[in-house]
Each structure stands twice: as C-alpha cells, then as structure tokens.
Amino acid sequence: MIERASGARGAELHSIGAEPAPGRVEPFVDDMVTRRLAGEPLQYVLGEWSFRRLELALDRRVLIPRPETEQVVQEAIDELRRLAVAQPAVVDLGTGSGAIALSLALEVPHAEVWATDVSSAALAVARSNLAGLGGMAATRVRMVEGSWFDALPADLAGRVDLVISNPPYIAEHEMTGLEPSVVDWEPRSALVAGSTGLEDIAHIVATAPEWLRPGGVLVVELDPSQTDAAIESARVAGFSLAEVRPDLAGRARTLVARLWR
C-alpha cells in the first residue's frame, strides 16, 4: 500500500501528496501507477479495500466488494436482531473475500458463521482476511470449500437461522455491457450465473428451506430487474414472506424471505 510505504495513512496523505516518494519505494509506486494506467481496478492495485468495519485484502481471485453489498449485510443484521437468537447459526454462500461472513461475525455477537465457496483460490483470500480479523469473532467463523450448500455438514440442515449470499446474477449476454474494469479483471465465475442470470439465485432459494429452521431467513443480493422472479421463486419454495428491499440508492437490491414458523 502507498500509505504504508510512505509511512503515512489516511488524511496524512494530503499533507505529503506533493512530496517526492522516498527512493526505496519509487519502484513500488511506479508499478502501482503502471497497473492503474493499464486499467486494473484501484482496489486490486492497492491490495486492500474497506467494507463496513473491515479492511479486506483483495486481488483478482475475488470480486471487489461493493457499497450495495454493505446494505445487504445490514438487512441480514436487522433480521438477526429481529430473531433475537442467543447464538444464531449463519451461512454465507459464495463468500469470496469473506466480506459478508466476517462482517456478520464481527457485528453480531455470538453468531456462528459458516462461509462456503467452490473456489479454493477465493477461499485462500477469505482465510487470509479471517486471520487478519483476530479476536473472538475469528473463532466463530468456519470456511469450507464446495458448491453452495453442498459444502456444509449434513447435521446443519434444519438448524440455520439465516442464509445470506451475494451470488453471480449477471446473464452471459449482459457481460458485453459492463465496464472493462469489471469484465477484464474480476473473476467471471463470480459474476456470471448463466444464460438468464437467475440460475444461482433460483438454486439458492429452492434449496434454502432444507437448511433453515422454522422462522429462519434467507437474504440474497440481486439485480433490480430480477425482483419479480426472485419473489415468485421464494413463494414456490415455501417461504411465508418474500420481499425485495432497496439499497441506499433506492434500487431494489435485497431479497428477504422468511419461512413459516
């Protein structure tokens, strides 16, 4: 990080912004500038990025966490507070960098968090971030490799209080409309769900009732255009309540579905 190489952090950078970089860090800074000019996202160039109360290590093995996902986490926290379970069991499907799972472990006292990902490369990043979390929160997170719910131990079925996911939800044909900084740099497998963009959401919604306890909650990030389809999928799957809540920009963003008690 430029901050660490220069010995300054945060607001201190403004006071030294016009000063030449020390000789020992010039190659480092030059490399960062070259990478950024080549179109590499700033988050990857810096190697870290803020997400809620976390500072996450990032590279091309994982998606860059977005502000919209911070609001998805907040919806999950609000649902867990409503459930008022002393030691809630939470599952984060497709954890990527671990942003969601680690935020919930940090911000929800006593939550037991399972984080799954089919990508061993992504899990390596998530485990690095878990190591950086430290404290008691880190002891309450378990990271397991596998596709969606398949990664979980069978005895967890029917005992989960909340399932959360930011799955791939972009259709194949929509990739051409995205910015090069996304298409050329971020992992395609974490972006594209299939020909409709709804494939992974539909699978998660249909399977979640097997894992949630009565009264449990499913929280899923989606594209605003997928609202009606997601709500219908939740209804067919047996959820008693299903609604899509807006992000901070007012766009439909988070499916919240509750099971019958």
C-alpha positions as CSV (number, residue, x, y, z in Angstrom):
1,M,0.0,0.0,0.0
2,I,1.2,3.5,-0.8
3,E,0.2,4.6,2.7
4,R,2.4,2.0,4.4
5,A,5.3,2.5,2.0
6,S,5.4,6.3,2.7
7,G,4.8,5.9,6.4
8,A,1.5,7.9,6.3
9,R,-2.1,6.8,6.4
10,G,-5.5,8.2,5.7
11,A,-5.7,12.0,6.0
12,E,-2.0,12.3,6.5
13,L,-1.5,11.6,2.8
14,H,-2.9,15.0,1.9
15,S,-0.1,16.7,3.7
16,I,2.6,14.8,1.8
17,G,0.9,14.5,-1.5
18,A,3.2,16.9,-3.3
19,E,6.4,15.4,-1.8
20,P,8.5,13.0,-3.9
21,A,8.3,9.4,-2.9
22,P,11.4,8.1,-1.0
23,G,13.9,6.4,-3.3
24,R,13.3,3.0,-1.7
25,V,9.6,3.0,-2.6
26,E,9.8,4.5,-6.1
27,P,9.8,1.1,-7.9
28,F,6.8,0.1,-5.8
29,V,4.9,3.3,-6.6
30,D,5.8,3.2,-10.3
31,D,4.5,-0.4,-10.5
32,M,1.2,0.7,-8.9
33,V,0.8,3.6,-11.3
34,T,1.6,1.4,-14.3
35,R,-1.0,-1.2,-13.2
36,R,-3.7,1.5,-12.7
37,L,-3.0,3.1,-16.1
38,A,-3.4,-0.4,-17.7
39,G,-7.0,-0.4,-16.3
40,E,-6.5,-2.6,-13.3
41,P,-9.1,-1.6,-10.6
42,L,-7.7,0.6,-7.8
43,Q,-8.8,-1.9,-5.2
44,Y,-6.6,-4.6,-6.7
45,V,-3.7,-2.2,-7.2
46,L,-3.9,-1.2,-3.5
47,G,-4.4,-4.8,-2.4
48,E,-7.0,-3.9,0.2
49,W,-10.3,-2.1,0.5
50,S,-12.7,-1.1,3.2
51,F,-16.0,-2.9,3.7
52,R,-18.2,-1.8,6.7
53,R,-15.8,-2.1,9.7
54,L,-13.3,-4.3,7.9
55,E,-10.1,-3.7,5.9
56,L,-10.0,-6.6,3.4
57,A,-7.1,-7.9,1.4
58,L,-8.1,-8.2,-2.2
59,D,-6.7,-9.5,-5.5
60,R,-8.1,-10.9,-8.8
61,R,-9.1,-14.1,-7.2
62,V,-12.2,-12.4,-5.7
63,L,-14.8,-9.8,-6.5
64,I,-14.4,-6.3,-5.3
65,P,-16.9,-5.7,-2.5
66,R,-19.5,-3.0,-3.4
67,P,-21.3,-0.5,-1.2
68,E,-24.6,-2.2,-2.3
69,T,-23.4,-5.4,-0.5
70,E,-22.8,-3.4,2.7
71,Q,-26.5,-2.7,2.7
72,V,-27.3,-6.4,2.1
73,V,-25.3,-7.2,5.2
74,Q,-27.3,-4.6,7.1
75,E,-30.5,-6.2,6.1
76,A,-29.2,-9.5,7.5
77,I,-28.1,-7.9,10.7
78,D,-31.5,-6.4,11.1
79,E,-33.2,-9.8,10.6
80,L,-30.9,-11.4,13.1
81,R,-31.8,-8.8,15.7
82,R,-35.5,-9.4,15.0
83,L,-35.0,-13.2,15.5
84,A,-33.2,-12.4,18.8
85,V,-31.5,-15.8,18.9
86,A,-28.7,-16.0,21.5
87,Q,-26.2,-17.8,19.3
88,P,-27.5,-17.6,15.7
89,A,-26.2,-20.0,13.0
90,V,-25.4,-18.1,9.8
91,V,-24.4,-19.4,6.4
92,D,-22.7,-17.2,3.8
93,L,-22.8,-18.9,0.4
94,G,-20.1,-17.9,-2.1
95,T,-18.1,-16.0,0.4
96,G,-15.4,-14.7,-2.0
97,S,-13.2,-12.3,0.0
98,G,-15.1,-13.2,3.2
99,A,-16.6,-9.7,3.4
100,I,-20.1,-10.8,4.3
101,A,-19.2,-13.6,6.7
102,L,-16.5,-11.6,8.5
103,S,-18.8,-8.6,8.9
104,L,-21.5,-10.7,10.4
105,A,-19.1,-12.4,12.8
106,L,-17.7,-9.1,13.9
107,E,-21.0,-7.2,14.2
108,V,-23.4,-9.9,15.5
109,P,-22.3,-11.1,19.0
110,H,-22.1,-14.9,19.4
111,A,-23.1,-15.6,15.8
112,E,-21.6,-18.9,14.5
113,V,-20.8,-18.3,10.8
114,W,-20.2,-20.8,8.1
115,A,-18.7,-19.5,4.8
116,T,-18.6,-21.6,1.7
117,D,-17.1,-21.2,-1.7
118,V,-16.5,-23.5,-4.6
119,S,-13.2,-21.7,-5.5
120,S,-10.2,-22.8,-3.5
121,A,-8.4,-19.6,-4.7
122,A,-11.2,-17.4,-3.3
123,L,-11.2,-19.3,0.0
124,A,-7.4,-18.6,0.3
125,V,-8.2,-14.9,0.2
126,A,-11.1,-15.3,2.6
127,R,-8.9,-17.3,5.1
128,S,-6.2,-14.6,4.9
129,N,-8.9,-12.0,5.8
130,L,-10.1,-14.3,8.6
131,A,-6.6,-14.4,10.0
132,G,-6.5,-10.6,9.9
133,L,-9.8,-10.3,11.8
134,G,-8.4,-11.8,15.0
135,G,-10.1,-11.8,18.4
136,M,-13.1,-13.9,19.4
137,A,-15.0,-13.1,16.2
138,A,-12.5,-15.0,14.2
139,T,-13.0,-18.2,16.3
140,R,-16.7,-18.2,15.3
141,V,-16.1,-18.5,11.5
142,R,-15.7,-21.7,9.7
143,M,-14.7,-21.7,6.0
144,V,-15.4,-24.7,3.8
145,E,-14.9,-25.5,0.2
146,G,-17.8,-26.7,-2.0
147,S,-20.7,-25.6,-4.2
148,W,-23.3,-23.7,-2.2
149,F,-25.0,-25.8,0.4
150,D,-23.0,-28.9,-0.6
151,A,-20.1,-27.7,1.4
152,L,-22.0,-27.8,4.7
153,P,-22.1,-30.7,7.1
154,A,-25.3,-32.6,6.8
155,D,-26.2,-32.2,10.5
156,L,-26.5,-28.4,10.0
157,A,-29.7,-29.0,7.9
158,G,-32.8,-27.5,9.6
159,R,-30.7,-25.6,12.2
160,V,-29.6,-22.5,10.3
161,D,-31.1,-19.2,11.4
162,L,-30.0,-17.1,8.4
163,V,-28.7,-17.8,5.0
164,I,-27.1,-15.0,3.1
165,S,-25.5,-14.8,-0.4
166,N,-24.2,-12.4,-3.0
167,P,-24.2,-14.9,-5.8
168,P,-23.4,-14.4,-9.5
169,Y,-26.5,-12.8,-11.0
170,I,-25.4,-11.5,-14.4
171,A,-26.5,-13.1,-17.6
172,E,-24.0,-14.2,-20.2
173,H,-25.2,-11.6,-22.8
174,E,-25.0,-8.8,-20.2
175,M,-21.3,-9.1,-19.9
176,T,-20.8,-7.0,-23.0
177,G,-22.5,-4.1,-21.4
178,L,-20.2,-4.0,-18.3
179,E,-17.2,-1.7,-17.9
180,P,-13.8,-3.2,-18.9
181,S,-12.6,-2.8,-15.3
182,V,-15.1,-5.4,-14.4
183,V,-15.0,-7.7,-17.5
184,D,-11.3,-7.8,-17.9
185,W,-10.2,-8.0,-14.2
186,E,-12.8,-9.6,-11.9
187,P,-13.4,-13.3,-11.8
188,R,-16.0,-14.3,-14.4
189,S,-17.2,-17.2,-12.3
190,A,-18.3,-14.9,-9.5
191,L,-20.2,-12.6,-11.9
192,V,-22.0,-14.8,-14.5
193,A,-24.7,-17.2,-13.4
194,G,-25.8,-18.4,-16.9
195,S,-28.0,-17.5,-19.8
196,T,-30.6,-15.8,-17.7
197,G,-28.6,-14.5,-14.7
198,L,-31.1,-16.2,-12.3
199,E,-29.7,-19.7,-12.2
200,D,-27.8,-19.4,-8.9
201,I,-30.4,-17.3,-7.2
202,A,-33.1,-19.9,-8.1
203,H,-30.9,-22.7,-6.8
204,I,-30.2,-21.0,-3.5
205,V,-33.9,-20.0,-3.0
206,A,-35.1,-23.5,-3.8
207,T,-32.6,-25.3,-1.5
208,A,-32.5,-22.9,1.5
209,P,-35.7,-24.3,3.2
210,E,-33.9,-27.6,3.7
211,W,-31.3,-25.8,5.8
212,L,-33.2,-23.1,7.6
213,R,-35.0,-23.7,10.8
214,P,-38.7,-22.7,11.0
215,G,-38.8,-19.0,11.1
216,G,-35.4,-18.7,9.5
217,V,-34.5,-16.1,7.0
218,L,-32.9,-16.0,3.5
219,V,-31.1,-12.8,2.4
220,V,-29.9,-12.6,-1.2
221,E,-28.4,-9.8,-3.3
222,L,-29.8,-9.4,-6.8
223,D,-30.3,-7.1,-9.7
224,P,-33.3,-4.9,-9.6
225,S,-34.7,-6.5,-12.8
226,Q,-34.8,-9.8,-11.0
227,T,-37.3,-8.7,-8.3
228,D,-40.4,-10.4,-9.6
229,A,-38.7,-13.7,-10.5
230,A,-37.0,-13.9,-7.1
231,I,-40.1,-13.2,-5.1
232,E,-42.0,-15.9,-7.2
233,S,-39.2,-18.4,-6.6
234,A,-39.4,-17.8,-2.9
235,R,-43.1,-18.2,-2.9
236,V,-42.9,-21.5,-4.8
237,A,-40.1,-22.7,-2.4
238,G,-42.5,-22.3,0.6
239,F,-41.4,-19.0,2.1
240,S,-44.2,-17.3,4.0
241,L,-42.9,-13.8,3.4
242,A,-40.8,-12.6,0.5
243,E,-39.9,-9.0,-0.4
244,V,-37.1,-7.1,-2.1
245,R,-35.7,-4.2,-0.2
246,P,-33.9,-1.2,-1.7
247,D,-30.2,-0.2,-1.5
248,L,-29.1,3.2,-0.4
249,A,-29.6,4.5,-3.9
250,G,-33.3,3.4,-3.8
251,R,-32.8,0.5,-6.2
252,A,-34.3,-2.9,-5.5
253,R,-31.4,-5.0,-4.2
254,T,-32.0,-7.5,-1.4
255,L,-34.4,-10.4,-1.4
256,V,-35.5,-11.1,2.2
257,A,-37.6,-14.3,2.6
258,R,-38.8,-15.9,5.8
259,L,-40.0,-19.4,6.5
260,W,-43.2,-20.3,8.3
261,R,-42.8,-20.9,12.0
